[in-house]
Amino acid sequence: MKVLLTVLAAFIATTTADASDPWKFVGAGPSDVHSFAATGTDAAGDMIEATRPASRTVVPSITSFSATPKTRFDIGGDSYQVQTAGKSYSLTNLDPQTLRFEVQPGDKAWYDSGPVDRAEIENDTRIPVGTPINISYEFMVEPNGPNGSFTNTASSYFILGQLHNDDTVGGVPTSPPFYINLVGDHLQVNALYCPTGLNPSNAARNLTHLTLWTDPNPIQAGQYNDTKISANVSNNSSGYLGVWMNGTQVVNYQGPLGFGDPTYWEYGLYRSRAPETVAANFRNMTITTRAAPPGASPRPL
């Protein structure tokens, strides 16, 4: 049963993680920063909705871990729901900061239909439209090919992390407004938006889909990738998305983002059906948010 609680319009969180690392969204950057000016799915089920305390310190520790589908555990004080096939390998807790996800062909969550494989967790907190968001973590894909290589033959998508739309508000199933994808063995950053008042489902054909960055280099199996995301999911001119990989800013987008609904963070492994087994480790996950001052244009923290 879906339970929808009232969303607080503004909430504030502070973090001690990476406190000395400034995320500079505006200004000169390296030559491989991709800047864009905008021009013209899943249904989780059994969700609860959370709100953050007015002020807190985020520590990326995993507590009360559970690998059972539909159950919850905490990361840095945030509640996450387990959405996997419930196999012994689907989700494991390697240490207080690290989770391991694995998918094999046919691994679905309880609500999945069609040819998909999934091992993910979903943050219960719904983030109001116009709230600046910072997400920081590291991830590593494990070797699954010959000579320590990485293989991915998923034909349509392989999502490693996504800011998903709260479809209980919009009333239709949607694709995520922002997601980190694997195309073969290359990372890619994608974003979507739809004007308020139009149907944001894929079938309605009202979406603008942006490919903001594709890594020219193949991902290296067995190596962690330091990932930082700064976003404001607003489907108007105040929206923005910045992405940094291993210290290099690869996306600097300013323009509409999302569908005008709250969003939530979800990560792990979610792909169109493929024959190979894939596993990845994620560690040091932190999410911080703050409310924008009245009348101000939200900017990254």
Secondary structure, DSSP 8 states (H G I E B T S, - for coil): --------S----EE-TTTT-----SS---TT-EEEE--------S---B---SS-EE---EES---STT-EEEETTEEEEEES---TTTEEEEETTEEEEEE-TT---TT--SSEEEEEEEE-B-B-TT-EEEEEEEEEE---SGGG------SS-EEEEEEEE-HHHHSS----SEEEEEETTEEEEEEEE--TTS--SGGGT--EEEEEEE-SS---TT--EEEEEEEE--SSTT-EEEEEETTEEEEEEES--B-SS-EEEEEEEEEE--SS-EEEEEEEEEEEE----TT------
